[in-house]
């Protein structure tokens, strides 16, 4: 069965509406997507895992405090398809790739976990300087896209355990068509940064350290917001 972006968002809209808690943090098990075996279905256990490892800090003391209002505005804007509002991710592409710029925010607890390294796309950094300078929503651009995403199913692909993403804004609404996901990559690690001053580049996906991928995928179960900005 082929599931496209419209079908998936329709399913998420129904999920968020049926939960009847559009402005409250949800329990992880309530984020399960509806009905049968299809693109957006994952086990309940996948949605109910702990936060990413690392010493959390209060949101007010975190380095991403200036980005929180924008992320919360995006959460409200897309509330009809964001089924779980307890936890979000913010990726700050204004920072160089040598910096830990993938932040998981526990809105229910008011904390931010230790930030993680994340790659940007080759098309965003054609000179391979470590800064994302261009963004694109075009197929085959191999660039990162800014905007709001909703997390989808967990699956196993060529990069191992990965999580699909659906773009919610005009700047990223071809994410499914482009195959933009969260996955692990060996070129994202502190050792790579130490060797070349930056992590490697993806084909537009949010690639993280293989040692962190399980924590990231479990913390960002289905129906949650990933907000990418620059």
SVG drawing of the C-alpha trace seen along z (x, -y; Angstrom):
<svg xmlns="http://www.w3.org/2000/svg" viewBox="-12 -35 55 39">
<polyline fill="none" stroke="black" stroke-width="0.4" points="0.0,0.0 1.4,-3.4 1.0,-6.2 1.8,-9.7 2.2,-12.9 -1.5,-13.8 -2.6,-10.4 -0.1,-10.5 -1.0,-14.0 -4.6,-13.1 -4.0,-10.2 -2.0,-12.4 -4.8,-15.0 -7.3,-12.4 -4.9,-11.2 -4.4,-14.6 -8.1,-15.4 -9.1,-12.1 -6.7,-12.7 -8.6,-15.9 -5.5,-17.4 -4.1,-19.8 -2.5,-22.1 -1.3,-19.6 1.8,-17.4 0.8,-13.8 1.9,-10.5 4.2,-8.8 1.8,-5.8 -0.9,-8.2 1.3,-9.2 0.7,-5.9 -0.5,-6.4 -3.9,-5.0 -5.1,-1.9 -3.5,1.1 -0.2,1.5 0.7,-1.5 3.4,-4.1 3.0,-5.9 2.5,-2.9 5.0,-2.1 4.8,0.0 3.6,-1.7 7.0,-0.8 8.7,-2.9 6.9,-6.0 7.4,-5.5 11.2,-5.6 13.3,-7.8 15.0,-11.1 18.4,-11.2 21.2,-10.4 23.1,-13.4 22.8,-15.9 19.7,-18.0 19.6,-21.7 16.7,-24.1 15.3,-25.6 15.9,-29.1 19.6,-28.3 20.1,-26.6 21.8,-28.0 18.7,-27.6 16.5,-29.8 16.1,-32.4 14.8,-29.7 12.2,-28.4 9.4,-31.0 9.8,-30.2 9.6,-26.5 6.5,-26.9 4.9,-29.0 5.5,-26.2 4.1,-23.7 0.9,-25.7 0.7,-26.4 0.8,-22.6 -1.1,-21.5 -3.6,-19.5 -0.9,-17.1 1.5,-17.2 0.0,-14.4 2.5,-14.6 3.5,-17.9 5.6,-16.7 8.9,-16.7 10.4,-18.5 13.7,-18.7 15.3,-21.9 18.2,-21.9 20.1,-25.1 21.7,-25.2 23.1,-28.7 25.9,-26.9 28.8,-25.2 28.6,-21.4 31.5,-21.0 29.1,-22.3 26.5,-20.2 23.3,-21.7 20.6,-19.0 18.6,-19.8 15.9,-17.7 13.6,-19.7 11.4,-18.2 8.6,-20.7 6.8,-18.7 9.9,-18.8 11.2,-22.2 14.6,-20.9 16.9,-20.5 19.1,-17.4 22.8,-17.5 23.0,-18.8 24.2,-16.4 26.2,-16.6 24.1,-16.5 25.1,-16.7 23.6,-19.0 23.2,-18.3 25.9,-18.4 23.8,-20.9 23.7,-23.2 27.5,-23.3 29.0,-22.6 32.4,-23.9 32.4,-21.5 33.3,-24.3 31.2,-23.1 28.5,-25.8 25.0,-25.3 24.7,-28.2 22.0,-27.2 18.7,-25.4 16.4,-23.7 13.2,-21.7 14.0,-20.3 14.4,-16.7 18.1,-15.7 19.4,-19.0 21.0,-17.0 20.4,-20.1 19.0,-20.5 15.6,-22.2 14.4,-24.6 11.0,-24.4 8.8,-22.2 8.7,-18.4 6.5,-15.8 8.2,-12.5 6.8,-9.4 7.5,-5.7 10.6,-3.9 12.1,-1.6 15.3,0.2 17.1,-1.0 20.6,-1.3 21.6,-3.3 20.1,-1.0 17.4,-2.2 15.9,-5.4 12.8,-7.6 10.8,-9.1 9.9,-12.8 7.1,-14.7 7.7,-18.4 4.9,-20.7 6.0,-24.0 6.4,-25.2 10.2,-25.1 10.2,-21.4 7.0,-19.8 8.8,-17.5 10.7,-15.8 8.9,-12.5 9.5,-12.6 13.1,-13.3 13.5,-10.6 14.6,-13.0 14.9,-11.1 16.8,-10.8 19.5,-8.2 23.0,-7.4 26.2,-8.0 29.8,-7.2 30.9,-10.6 29.1,-12.3 31.3,-12.0 33.6,-13.9 36.5,-12.0 35.6,-13.3 35.4,-16.8 38.8,-16.5 40.3,-15.2 38.8,-17.7 37.1,-20.5 33.6,-19.5 31.4,-16.5 30.6,-15.0 27.7,-15.9 24.5,-14.0 22.2,-14.0 19.8,-16.3 19.0,-14.0 19.5,-14.7 22.4,-12.3 23.6,-11.8 26.3,-9.8 25.7,-6.0 26.2,-5.9 23.3,-8.4 20.9,-7.2 18.9,-4.8 18.4,-7.5 17.4,-10.1 14.9,-7.8 13.3,-6.7 13.1,-10.3 11.5,-11.5 8.7,-9.0 6.0,-9.5 3.9,-12.6 6.4,-15.0 7.9,-18.2 11.4,-18.6 12.0,-22.3 15.0,-23.2 16.2,-26.8 19.2,-28.8"/>
</svg>
